[in-house]
């Protein structure tokens, strides 16, 4: 029973339903992780300029992909993302070409606007004032989108998309687009099931991709008392029933709802396990049980300490996405 391993994007491209995520993969580990992934059958790698490791990813791709190598370029789906400091229309092409050079590629399969929020232009990843607050820019994401569309015209990227955009912001882009967004990549796992956003994505022909699909237990700001998704006893019970791991159950749940996943790992055995989700199917009841774990809990939002409270760092930005219900 080998189920569909790809989804078809609005562009007609086939995108593998499980890809290797590379966020938080440390220098010295990510090249080996990508090699392990490609060697065990992954054909989708999710990258971003802001992760600071595209050169290492490129090192792995160069060893396995291209003329005379094990894989043809068109067999591997590679995504990268435009960082917040590069939203000015004059900076978009250069940022894309920089990612291509680091990844040793001539084109990207998918290029995403990493966040709807623009930061001050420049080379600093997080431009800050003396008091530590981030310097924002008033470039609107619709201006950025027009520059993204030019990348498609030039053949530098095959498809463009969004990341961390709310439904309303997605609709803004779709309404103005010449090349429609193919994907919206967002935080999504059983504790943040994103059912409303998924339903909206389906209705407008946008593929939803889940980052941190396993709940990002290794996120740097996790506190010791926060529940760990993969230790949830309800997931454990379902996993036992299918003789799978809790992670495999979560990834299967996503894939079965038509959500693409990019779990990150640098451990070869886990990298392999995360791909083994197309040889079983969850019952309707088990799908409902996983869905019922939703708590609307968002883990991947940068927070800062203000007056003794943890608050969302960028909540004041005019294009901060998470004031919207979904």
ZAMARGU-4260 file (C-alpha; in steps of 0.2 Angstrom, whole numbers, plus 5000, padded with zeros to 4 digits):
<rodrens>
0) 5000/5000/5000 | 5011/5014/4994 | 5000/5030/4994 | 5002/5046/4985 | 5019/5054/4990
5) 5017/5070/4981 | 5004/5084/4980 | 5001/5094/4964 | 5003/5113/4966 | 4993/5126/4956
10) 5008/5127/4944 | 5007/5109/4940 | 5023/5105/4949 | 5023/5089/4960 | 5029/5093/4978
15) 5034/5078/4989 | 5023/5077/5004 | 5037/5075/5016 | 5053/5086/5015 | 5068/5088/5026
20) 5067/5104/5037 | 5084/5113/5040 | 5079/5126/5053 | 5090/5125/5069 | 5101/5112/5061
25) 5118/5117/5067 | 5133/5120/5056 | 5143/5104/5054 | 5127/5094/5055 | 5116/5100/5041
30) 5126/5093/5026 | 5126/5076/5033 | 5108/5077/5037 | 5104/5082/5019 | 5115/5068/5012
35) 5106/5055/5024 | 5090/5061/5018 | 5093/5060/5000 | 5101/5043/5002 | 5086/5036/5010
40) 5073/5043/4998 | 5069/5061/5002 | 5066/5072/4986 | 5062/5088/4995 | 5073/5100/5005
45) 5066/5115/5014 | 5079/5129/5016 | 5079/5148/5020 | 5092/5161/5020 | 5089/5166/5038
50) 5094/5148/5044 | 5112/5153/5040 | 5116/5135/5033 | 5112/5136/5014 | 5130/5134/5010
55) 5131/5117/5019 | 5115/5112/5011 | 5122/5116/4994 | 5138/5106/4998 | 5126/5091/5000
60) 5116/5094/4985 | 5132/5096/4974 | 5138/5079/4980 | 5121/5070/4975 | 5112/5081/4962
65) 5116/5085/4944 | 5125/5078/4929 | 5134/5062/4932 | 5127/5061/4950 | 5114/5049/4958
70) 5100/5062/4955 | 5094/5073/4941 | 5091/5091/4947 | 5072/5089/4942 | 5070/5075/4954
75) 5074/5085/4969 | 5062/5099/4975 | 5071/5113/4984 | 5063/5128/4993 | 5071/5143/5000
80) 5064/5159/5008 | 5066/5178/5006 | 5071/5186/5023 | 5062/5201/5031 | 5077/5213/5028
85) 5076/5209/5009 | 5058/5214/5006 | 5062/5230/4996 | 5058/5226/4978 | 5076/5231/4973
90) 5083/5218/4985 | 5073/5203/4980 | 5082/5197/4965 | 5099/5199/4973 | 5093/5189/4989
95) 5086/5175/4978 | 5103/5174/4968 | 5113/5174/4984 | 5102/5158/4990 | 5105/5150/4973
100) 5124/5153/4974 | 5125/5146/4991 | 5114/5131/4987 | 5124/5128/4971 | 5108/5128/4960
105) 5103/5137/4944 | 5084/5138/4950 | 5073/5135/4965 | 5057/5125/4964 | 5049/5136/4976
110) 5053/5153/4984 | 5043/5159/4999 | 5041/5176/5007 | 5047/5171/5025 | 5036/5183/5034
115) 5023/5196/5029 | 5033/5209/5040 | 5047/5219/5032 | 5063/5224/5043 | 5075/5238/5039
120) 5085/5235/5023 | 5103/5229/5025 | 5114/5214/5028 | 5110/5212/5047 | 5098/5198/5050
125) 5090/5207/5065 | 5093/5226/5063 | 5090/5232/5081 | 5090/5249/5090 | 5101/5252/5105
130) 5086/5246/5117 | 5085/5230/5108 | 5069/5233/5098 | 5069/5228/5080 | 5070/5241/5066
135) 5055/5239/5054 | 5052/5245/5037 | 5036/5250/5029 | 5038/5240/5013 | 5021/5232/5010
140) 5021/5213/5005 | 5012/5217/4989 | 5027/5227/4983 | 5038/5212/4988 | 5026/5201/4979
145) 5028/5210/4962 | 5047/5208/4963 | 5044/5189/4967 | 5034/5187/4952 | 5048/5194/4941
150) 5059/5179/4948 | 5047/5167/4940 | 5047/5177/4923 | 5066/5176/4923 | 5066/5157/4927
155) 5076/5159/4943 | 5061/5151/4952 | 5048/5139/4946 | 5035/5144/4959 | 5032/5157/4973
160) 5023/5157/4989 | 5020/5163/5007 | 5025/5159/5024 | 5017/5164/5040 | 5003/5174/5031
165) 4986/5175/5038 | 4971/5170/5027 | 4967/5189/5025 | 4985/5193/5020 | 4985/5178/5008
170) 4969/5185/5000 | 4977/5202/4998 | 4991/5193/4988 | 4980/5182/4978 | 4969/5197/4973
175) 4984/5207/4966 | 4994/5192/4959 | 5000/5189/4941 | 5008/5173/4948 | 4997/5166/4962
180) 5005/5160/4978 | 5007/5141/4976 | 5010/5137/4995 | 5008/5145/5012 | 5020/5137/5025
185) 5015/5139/5043 | 5017/5132/5060 | 5005/5117/5061 | 5004/5102/5072 | 4991/5093/5083
190) 4992/5107/5096 | 4989/5120/5082 | 4979/5111/5069 | 4976/5126/5058 | 4959/5119/5052
195) 4952/5136/5047 | 4967/5141/5038 | 4968/5124/5029 | 4950/5125/5024 | 4954/5143/5017
200) 4970/5137/5008 | 4960/5123/5000 | 4946/5135/4994 | 4959/5146/4985 | 4970/5132/4978
205) 4985/5135/4989 | 4994/5120/4996 | 4997/5122/5015 | 5014/5116/5021 | 5018/5113/5040
210) 5034/5118/5048 | 5038/5112/5065 | 5025/5098/5062 | 5031/5088/5077 | 5029/5103/5089
215) 5047/5109/5088 | 5052/5101/5105 | 5070/5108/5102 | 5064/5126/5100 | 5077/5137/5109
220) 5064/5146/5120 | 5054/5130/5126 | 5051/5130/5144 | 5052/5115/5155 | 5034/5115/5160
225) 5027/5116/5142 | 5019/5099/5137 | 5029/5090/5123 | 5018/5085/5109 | 5027/5069/5105
230) 5025/5063/5124 | 5006/5065/5123 | 4998/5049/5129 | 4984/5050/5116 | 4996/5050/5102
235) 5006/5036/5111 | 4990/5025/5111 | 4987/5028/5093 | 5005/5025/5088 | 5005/5008/5098
240) 4989/5003/5088 | 4998/5005/5071 | 5015/5000/5078 | 5022/5016/5072 | 5030/5031/5082
245) 5021/5046/5088 | 5030/5056/5075 | 5025/5045/5061 | 5006/5046/5067 | 5007/5065/5067
250) 5015/5066/5050 | 5003/5053/5043 | 4988/5064/5050 | 4995/5079/5041 | 4998/5070/5025
255) 4981/5062/5025 | 4973/5080/5027 | 4983/5085/5012 | 4996/5095/5021 | 5014/5094/5016
260) 5027/5092/5031 | 5045/5098/5033 | 5051/5089/5049 | 5068/5094/5054 | 5080/5081/5060
265) 5099/5078/5060 | 5098/5060/5066 | 5099/5047/5052 | 5086/5035/5060 | 5073/5048/5063
270) 5076/5056/5046 | 5072/5039/5039 | 5057/5036/5050 | 5049/5053/5046 | 5048/5047/5028
275) 5039/5031/5032 | 5022/5038/5032 | 5015/5032/5016 | 5013/5014/5020 | 4998/5015/5032
280) 4982/5025/5034 | 4974/5032/5050 | 4955/5028/5052 | 4943/5042/5052 | 4941/5040/5071
285) 4960/5041/5074 | 4961/5057/5062 | 4947/5065/5073 | 4956/5060/5089 | 4972/5069/5083
290) 4962/5084/5077 | 4954/5085/5095 | 4971/5088/5103 | 4971/5106/5096 | 4974/5119/5109
295) 4977/5134/5097 | 4995/5134/5104 | 5007/5144/5094 | 5025/5140/5098 | 5035/5148/5084
300) 5033/5166/5088 | 5048/5176/5094 | 5044/5183/5111 | 5053/5196/5122 | 5052/5200/5141
305) 5043/5217/5144 | 5038/5222/5161 | 5040/5204/5168 | 5029/5197/5154 | 5033/5186/5139
310) 5025/5196/5124 | 5026/5194/5105 | 5041/5203/5099 | 5034/5210/5083 | 5016/5212/5088
315) 5017/5231/5084 | 5022/5228/5066 | 5008/5234/5054 | 5009/5217/5045 | 5011/5206/5060
320) 5000/5191/5055 | 4994/5183/5071 | 4982/5196/5077 | 4970/5188/5064 | 4960/5173/5070
325) 4968/5163/5056
</rodrens>
